[in-house]
Structure formats: C-alpha cells, structure tokens
C-alpha cells in the first residue's frame, strides 16, 4: 500500500512581496546567505527505512519530471556563477538508483573544476561504482548507516543489505572519496545502545561519524519525542567509552557540532578523531543555516521543513535565461522562515507543522 507524497504549495511567480535585493546572492530577510546547495537527483530509494518511508513505498515521480544531467548542470551553474553557491551535495531518495549518475557528476565537474561535489547515499551498489564516480569528479561520500548488527539493520531498513552498505563504504575510501562520512540515526530501544560501537568502528577506519537526531519527516507520521534520542543522550551514551571535548575549529554554519574524541582508558597524546552530532530538534542551528535545496523535479525549498516550493525547472523548460532563473531562486530564499519551530516542547506549537513531503521526496 502506498501513501500520498503530499505536494506543497508551489510558487510559479518570481519576486516575493518585499523583493530580494538584486545581486545579493541567496540572502534571506534574516541576514543569512545560502552557499551550500543540496540537490536531489531522484526520489526513489531501494530501502524502506522506518524513519523515512512506509513499508509499501511511495508513488515515485514520473521520469520525465526529473531533471536531466544537462538541466542539473545548468541549475548548478546558475547557483555557482550568479548566486554564490560554493559547495554541492547530491541527494535523493537514493542517488545510485540513477543509472546516469556518473554523467551528472561529470557534467557538473566539467563546468566547475574546483567545486566540492559530495553525495549522500545508502551505499547499496556503491562498491561497483565508487571508482567511476571518483573518476567523474565526485569529491567525497556520506554513507547512511544506522547499525552494525545485521538484524537491527534489517529491522530499520526493512531490507537485509548491511553487507552491501559496508562494502560500499570501504570501496568509497579505496577510491579516494574521502573523508568518508557516516550518518547514523539513533532510535530509542532499537539501536541507541550501539552508539559507542559505531564510533569505535568509524574511528578504526578513518571514517567521520555523524549522529543525527531523528526528525519528523517520516511518511507514516509516527515520529514522537518519546522515540527521539537527543543530542544530550547521544553524548551520554558515548561517554561510557570515550571522552568528548569541544572541537576547537569554528562551526561556521555546519549542521554538525564536532567533538574531539579520546579513549577513556590508555594514554593518547591527542584526539583519535572527531564525532559530529546534528541536533536539528533539540539544539537547532537555524540562525546559522546556509543551505538551499532543489528537489528532484527542480523545485526550490528554502528550508528542509518548508511548506512552499518555487518551480525552477518549469521556468527553465519554458525558455528562461540564467538571470531569470537566478531571480526566482533569490526570491524563494528571501522568504525563508527564521526557524522551523521544532524546538518547542511536544511539537504542538503553532510555529511547527510537519511538512507533507517525506525526506526522500525532499532530498536530504
């Protein structure tokens, strides 16, 4: 059984009521400037993670509505050349589901030789494609991995594919897609006890682990605060095996707060690595957000939790020039809300309403 994606209100007109300043890049009314582009290449995924999708899947977008490699390259070009975008992350769904992913990466790299281009993936199929993606110009990889236990992984992902994910992460490292970052979502009573083991495993391999608080973006709308493992609780669990010290480098708008890691036992002259915690719910970082998002069908979202989208691909296909595309993008970001409102107890505040779209449809 499938559930509806829920389509947000879509703006087709360009200028916002107050008017974004011309030539201002992706500035919003609160003084933030977006430079980090998260671009989804597809909404489909080959897993059914409980915090993202229903067991029966979702109604996928028709192939004709997805951006082509040339359209993706052009939109990225508008972002980089006209709007101040300095880094690109390809997302999904699952990007590896696209057979032309290498073509997408190569098209972006050919136009922007110095642009950092990363990708978030579940790593299924990555073992066979890591070298090709590196050759096409991909810079690095984020791998989603919530458990090292095969049964727990299968329970969370509804697929028995842990071996494929582990092989994909190792292949990415071997192909030079470094640093390999590992994204882990902890759920109370399911995998939260694995936090120290996940960190030890990542440190042994030189991977950079990032724990992410579970966000209310699941299709089943089953998220509750009772199931949420908070950033404070993650730090407590890690403290059973490691000492965490604040990382000295400035955060600079990054979603993860970094901690230097030292073992509790044994002499260590310095940190053995770092761990990041992305606390979108309990310790939100909206005031420093620098992200702008494009969905797989070419719609601008100013925030992961937006209820409005602006159609960029339709404008492109109607023959708009690059400055017209830039205008619409500026307008969409000018209207970005100050915060998502998730930090209110109970999530029953009028400041927060869960988006209709799930993470896979938005593009994480």
Secondary structure, 3 states (H helix, E strand, C coil): CCECCCCCEEECCCCCCCCCCCCCCEECCCCCEECEEEEECCCCCCCCCCCCCCCCCECCCCHHHCCCHHHHHHHHHHHHHHHCCCEEEEECCCHHHCCCHHHHHHHHHHHCCCCEEEEEECCCCHHHHHHHHHHHCCCEEEEECCCCCHHHHHHHHCCCCHHHHHHHHHHHHHCCCCCCEEEEECECCCCHHHHHHHHHHHHHHCCEEEEECCCCCCCCCCCCCCCECCHHHHHHHHCCCEEEEECCCCCCCCCCEEEEEEECCCCCCCCCEEEEEECCCCCCCHHHCCEEEECCCCEEECCCCCCEEEECHHHHHCCCCHHHHHHHHHHHHHCCCCCCCCCCHHHCCCCCCCCCCCHHHHCC
